[in-house]
Amino acid sequence: MDSNANRVKTIGVKRCSKRGGSVIGQLDSGKPNAEWEDQGSILRLSVPEEFSFAENVKYLSRSSNECLSRIDNQRLYKAVPLESGATPVMEISAEGSEALKVRFLGGTAPSRKQDREEAARYVRDWFDLDTDLRPFYEMARRDALLQGTVDSFYGLRNIGIPDLFEALAWGIIGQQINLAFAYTLKRRLVEQFGRHVDCEGERYLVFPSARDIAGLTVQDLEGIRMTRNKSEYLLGTAQLIASGELTKEGLRASGGVKAAEKRLVGIRGIGPWTANYVLMRCLRMPDAFPVDDVGLQNAVKHVLGMDRKPAAKELLAWAEGWKPWLSYATFYLWRVLY
């Protein structure tokens, strides 16, 4: 089956109409759940029935050391860099069960319509709003490993990392260390080399771009106390992206998940685990599968009450029944551990 068969593209605005002072846009999929409303300082994005803002906020709350977003009273706050150079600060909240409200804070609302459209696409991508989860839920309810996760986490989306460099950097940082220390290293990297926006009494951090990192040296990174090898991997990856040699578009055009994985593992410091993690969280390839992930193994061990972690061949056998939803099956099993 085509790995993108269950995906819905989010491209530009297909048609627009006005409601009072707002503009109603229909994203190019033509589906009702792709509709968004532009009121300048406020955007409203319609969401599918199989979406729960509360479940996604729970997932995003898993670490108190997360530095790129914050949550307060069921509202999510984040600064998002746009291609134009603008960095609006967004407050995202639920409007009932049918829409997300995106409010730009502190005068940071982009003046250009195309920038507000880019912000809307970012939110839709971040929450994977254009994936139809109904086929996944139908499959999962018939699967012994997954059936309990559907009711427990209904409406949870594969929360993405839309920026390729951020996704690869997070994958590299997290190699062979626990999650808590990975968050600490990420915070150090962002605080030392990223940017910030001060808005309404809060400071919002922005992950450094590939260009920000590409010109650094291993010695420049010593202060964040990452291993020398990881520093070299991070610098090499940043240089490939900053030069344009490695792009999301190129990976998408490579011919499927195996070809994209092969391209990534050809980069020093990126193995199958990191490659599949990035293909899952950034490229949205539904058949990406980090079979060697310790968290996945521990989740299966917990769900089945095993006295040992499952072997890779056992996971691959179970995963046959999950296709083409390997990424979502992995994400839902990870959620069991938090």
N, C-alpha and C positions, 0 to 999 in steps of 0.2 A: 504493500500500500504506500502511496506517496506520503512522505513524512509531513507534508503541509496540507494534507487533505482536510484536516479538521480546523485549519486556521482561517481567520478572516483578516484581510489586509486592512490596515488603517493608513489611508493615504490622505489626500487633501480634501477640501470641502467640495462636495458634488453639487449640492443645491443649497440655497439660502432663502430664508424668508424672515420678515421682521415681525416682532411682537413687542409693541411699545418701543422702548429704547434698546431692545436686544435683537440679536441676530440668531436665528435657529439654523444650524448647519447640519448637513447629513454627510457623514464620512462615506468614502467611496464604496464601502461594502453594500450600501443600499439597505441595510437592515435597521429596523427601528432602534435596536439597542446601541447603534453607533451615533445616535443623535446627540448634539451638544448645543448649548445655548451660550452666546457671547454677550455679556452685559458690560464689557469693558473691564471693570474692577472685579467682576464675579463671573465665573463660568459654571455652568451646570452640565454634567455629563450623565446621560442615562446609562443604567447598568442592567445587565441581564438578571433574570430571576435567580439564577444559581450564583449569587454573589452576596456575601455578608461582610459589610465593612467592619463589624465588631470582630469577626474571626480573623480578618487580616490585621487589624490593630493588635490583637493578642499576639499574633506571630511577630509583628514588628516590635513588640514590647519584650522580646525574649532576653535582651541584654540591656542592663542599665548603663552600659558603657558605649552604646551606640552614639556616634558623634555626628552623623549626617542627617538625622531627623530627630524630632522630639514629639512626645505625645502628652497631651494635657486635656483631661475631661472629654475623652473620645474625639479629640481633634488632633490631626496630624499636621506637623509643621516642617517645612523643608525649603531650602533655597536651591533653585534649579538653574544652572547655567544654560543659556540658549546660544544658538549659533551666531546671533547678532552681537553677542557680548553682554547682553542684558542678563541680570541674575535676579529674577523676581523671587520673593518669599511667598510661599503658598500655604494657606490654611485649608486643609481638606477635611470635610466632614460629610456625614450621611444626611440626606434629605429623605427620610422614610426609607423604604426599601427599593425605590425606583431611580434614585439619582445620587450623584456625588456633587457637593457644592465646593468649588475651588475659589477661595477669596484671596486676592493679592493684598498683602499687608504693607502698611507704611509708605504708600506712594510708589511701590515697586511695580505696579501694574504696567505691563508693556504697552506702549502707545501704538505699536504697529499690530495690525490684525494678524499678520503671518506669525508674529511672535506669540500671540495668545493662542493661535492654532497649534504652534509647536508645543506650548505648555500643555494644552489639552491632550495632544498625542503622547506626551511624556507620561501623563497620569494614566492614560489608557494602557500604555505599554507596561508601566510599573506594576499595575494591578492585573495585567493580562485580561483586560475586559472583553476582548474580541475573540476569545476562545469559547466555543460552545462546549460546556462541560457535561452536557446530558449524556453523550455516549460514554464518557469516562465513568460517570456514576452508574450507568446501567451495567457496565463491565465490573466495576468495583463491588457492587452489591452481590454479584455472583461469585466473588473470589474470597476464599477463606482468610487470606491475609489482609485484604483491604476492606472487607465489608463493614467492620466496626469503625473505620476511619471516616466513612461517608457521613454517618449520623453525628459523630463527634465533632467533625470539622467542616460541616456542610457550608459551602460558600467560600471556603478558603481558596485563594488563587496562588499560583506559582509566582510569588513576589519577585519581580525581576531586578536586574541591574542593567539598565539600558545602555550605559556607556561601556564600550568594549575594553578600554584600558582599566577602568575601575573594576570590571568583572575579572579580568586577568590578574590584576594586582591583588585583589581579594583572594583569588584562588592560590596565588603564589604565597602570599602572607600566611594563609591557613595550612600550608603543607606541614604535616607531621607535628602539629602542636594542638593544644586544646583550644576550644572556641573562646574561652575567656581571654587567653593570652593573645589570640588573633585579634580580638577587638582592641586590646591595649596597643598592639603594634599599629593597627590601622589609625587609631587616634593620634599616635605620635607622628605618623607620616602626614596625616591631614593637617595637624596643628603646625608642623614645621614647614611644610611645602605647599599646602593648599591655600585657599583664599577664605575670606569670611565676609559676611554681610551683617552689619549691626542694624537691627530693625525693632522698633517698639520695645526697647529695653532688653532684647535678647540678641545673642550672637549666634549666627547660623554659619556653620562650616561647609566648605565646598571642596570636594575631592580634587587633588591636583590633576591637571591634564597630562597627557603623554608628553606634550611639549615642555611642561613644567619640570618633568623628571628627566627627559632625554639628555639634557646637557649637564646633568650632575655626575659625580664620581662616586665610587664606593666609599671614599673617605667622607664625602658629604652626607652619606646615609648612616654613618657610624653612630650618630646621636640617638637614633631610634632603636638601636640595639637589636637589629635584625642580623641574621647570619650573613657572612660575606657572600656565600653562594646565592642566597635569596636576593641580596642587594644587586648582584650581577644579573640575575634573572630579570629582576624588575627593570633595571636600566636597559637591558637588551630588548625587552618587550616594548618599553616606552619608545625606544629609537625606531623600532619597526613600525609602530603606529604613527609616530610623528612624521616619519618619512613618507607615509602613505602606502608602504609595502604590505601592511596588514590592515584590513578593513572588515567591517561587518558585511558590507556588500560583497566583497571578494569571497568571504567564507560562505555566504548564502549561495553564491554562484558556483561553488566548488563541486556540486553534484551530490549532495546528501550528507548525512551525519558521518558516515565512515570517511568520506573524502575530506570533510572539514576537520574531523579528528586527526587525520593523517597530516594535514597542513599544520595544525597546532602542535602536535607532538614533535614535529620537525624543528621546533623552536627550543633552544636550550632552556631547561628548567621547567618545561611543560610536559607532563606525562599524561597518560590516559585519564587519570582522575581529574586533574585540572582542566583538561580539554573538555571532557564531558560535562563538568560543572559549568563551564562557560557556555557551552552549546545549549545547556538546559536553562540557565538563568538569564543569558543575554541574547542568544540567537533564537531562543524559543523553539528549538528542535524537539518535537515531542518524543522522538525515539532515542535521544541522548540518555545514557544510562551509566552512572558511575559505580560499576559493579564492585569495585574494591573499596568503596566508602565505608569507613568504620561505623559511622552513624547509621547507615542503612543496615549493616549487619547486626548492630545492637538492637535496632528497632524490630527486625524480624525475630531475633532471639527473644525479645520481650513479648511480642504479640503471640508467638507460638509456645512460650514457656520452655524454651530449650535451655539445656545446661551448658551450651557452647554456642559460639557464633557460627552461622551457616557458612559453608564453603562457597566459593565463587560459582562452582558448577551447580550447586543447589539453587543459588539465586537466579542464575541464568535459566534454569529449568522452570522456576516459578514465573519468571518474567516473560516466558513465551505466551502466557495467557494475558499479559498486560498490554501487549502490542495493540495499537500504536501509541499507548499512553505511558510509556516507561518513565518519562520525566515526572508526570503527575503522580504516578504510583510512588516513585521515590520521594517526592516532596511530601506527600501525605504520610508516608511511613516515618520520615524525619520528624514530622510534627508530633508523633507519638511520644517522642523523647523530651519535649519541652513542657 
